[in-house]
Amino acid sequence: RNAKFDAITSTAVNRACEEGDQWAKAFLLFVALEQARVENSTITCNALISTCANSEKWDIALNIVNAMTQSTMQADTITFNASISACEKGTQWQRALQLFSMMADSKVQSDTTSFNAALSACEAGCEWEQGLQLFCMMQQITVERSTVTFNAMISSCEKSGEWEK
């Protein structure tokens, strides 16, 4: 019997690749699906971006986001959160902040995870002032701050020698 391979199956395989740190296999599957004209969804793309983030393949994650914005697929909060996280893990704080801005420009709702990922990127880049702006913005727009939020801000100040702030 022929098994139907669709976006749902692809997402499940992608998650398995993520757990096994097999980003290249997940990417090849994604390309094969496109070539077979199986419609990839936002969920499929988000799974691949997440796999790339966990493997520190920020550049591939950004390529996927760019491809999404040029297609009919809608990037969502998860898309941006995973992409910002990929940039953070790749010490690409400037790109992480660009994605964060792009999120607002795209009218995609940011959440605590979005801010935490951007704050962590600032922390990794020793950009405490950028992080402080994000931290203050959270209060202004009433986004809940978590333990991760405070830890990232404190660590950012500490790494930059600005602990008294």
C-alpha positions in Angstrom: 0.0 0.0 0.0 1.3 3.5 -0.9 1.7 5.8 2.1 0.7 9.4 1.5 3.5 11.8 2.4 2.2 15.2 3.3 3.0 18.2 5.4 1.9 16.5 8.6 4.1 13.5 8.0 6.9 15.9 7.1 6.5 17.8 10.3 6.7 14.6 12.3 9.9 13.5 10.5 11.3 17.0 11.0 10.7 16.8 14.7 12.6 13.5 14.8 15.5 15.1 12.9 15.5 18.0 15.4 15.8 15.6 18.3 18.6 13.8 16.6 20.5 16.9 15.5 20.0 16.0 11.8 19.2 19.4 10.4 20.6 18.5 7.0 18.3 15.6 6.6 15.3 17.8 7.6 16.4 20.4 5.1 16.7 17.8 2.3 13.2 16.5 3.1 11.9 20.0 2.9 13.5 20.5 -0.5 12.3 17.1 -1.7 8.7 18.0 -0.7 8.8 21.2 -2.6 10.2 19.4 -5.7 7.4 16.8 -5.4 4.9 19.7 -5.2 3.8 18.8 -1.7 2.6 22.0 -0.1 4.7 23.1 2.8 2.8 24.9 5.5 3.8 27.4 8.1 3.9 24.6 10.6 6.3 22.6 8.4 8.5 25.7 8.0 8.4 26.4 11.7 9.6 22.9 12.4 12.5 23.2 10.1 13.4 26.7 11.5 13.3 25.1 15.0 15.6 22.3 13.8 18.0 24.8 12.3 17.9 26.9 15.5 18.9 23.9 17.7 21.7 23.2 15.3 22.9 26.8 15.2 22.1 27.1 11.5 20.8 30.7 11.8 21.6 31.5 8.1 19.4 28.6 6.9 16.6 29.7 9.3 16.7 33.2 7.9 16.5 31.9 4.3 13.4 30.0 5.3 11.8 33.1 6.8 12.7 35.1 3.7 11.2 32.5 1.5 8.0 32.5 3.6 7.6 36.2 3.4 8.0 36.0 -0.4 5.3 33.3 -0.7 1.7 33.0 0.3 2.7 31.4 3.6 2.2 33.6 6.7 5.0 33.8 9.2 3.6 33.6 12.7 4.8 34.2 16.2 6.4 30.8 16.3 8.2 31.5 13.0 9.8 34.6 14.4 10.5 33.2 17.8 12.4 30.3 16.4 14.3 32.5 14.0 15.3 35.0 16.6 16.4 32.1 18.8 18.5 30.7 15.9 20.2 34.1 15.6 20.8 34.2 19.3 22.4 30.7 19.3 24.5 31.8 16.3 25.6 35.1 18.2 23.9 37.2 15.5 22.3 39.7 17.8 21.8 42.4 15.1 19.9 39.9 12.9 17.9 38.8 15.9 16.8 42.5 16.5 16.1 42.9 12.8 13.8 39.9 12.9 12.2 41.3 16.0 11.5 44.6 14.2 10.3 42.7 11.1 7.9 40.8 13.4 6.2 44.1 14.4 6.3 45.4 10.8 4.5 42.2 9.7 1.8 42.8 12.3 2.8 39.5 14.0 2.1 39.6 17.8 5.2 39.3 19.9 5.0 37.5 23.3 7.3 36.8 26.3 9.2 34.2 24.3 9.8 36.7 21.5 11.3 39.3 23.9 13.2 36.6 25.8 14.8 35.4 22.6 15.8 38.9 21.6 17.0 39.7 25.1 19.2 36.5 25.0 20.6 37.6 21.7 21.5 41.0 23.2 23.1 39.1 26.1 25.2 36.9 23.8 26.3 40.1 22.0 27.1 42.0 25.2 24.6 44.6 24.0 23.0 45.5 27.4 21.7 48.8 26.2 19.7 47.2 23.4 18.5 44.6 25.9 17.4 47.3 28.4 15.3 49.0 25.7 13.6 45.7 25.0 13.1 45.1 28.8 11.5 48.5 29.2 9.4 48.0 26.1 7.9 44.9 27.7 6.6 47.0 30.6 5.2 49.7 28.3 3.2 47.3 26.1 2.4 45.0 29.1 4.1 41.8 28.0 4.7 39.6 30.9 8.3 39.3 32.1 9.4 35.9 33.3 12.4 34.6 35.2 14.1 34.1 31.9 13.5 37.8 31.1 15.1 39.0 34.3 18.0 36.5 34.1 18.8 37.5 30.6 18.8 41.2 31.5 20.9 40.7 34.6 23.4 38.5 32.7 23.6 41.0 29.9 24.5 43.8 32.3 27.0 41.5 34.2 28.7 40.4 31.0 29.0 44.0 29.9 30.3 45.2 33.2 27.2 47.2 33.8 25.8 45.3 36.7 25.0 48.4 38.7 22.3 49.4 36.2 
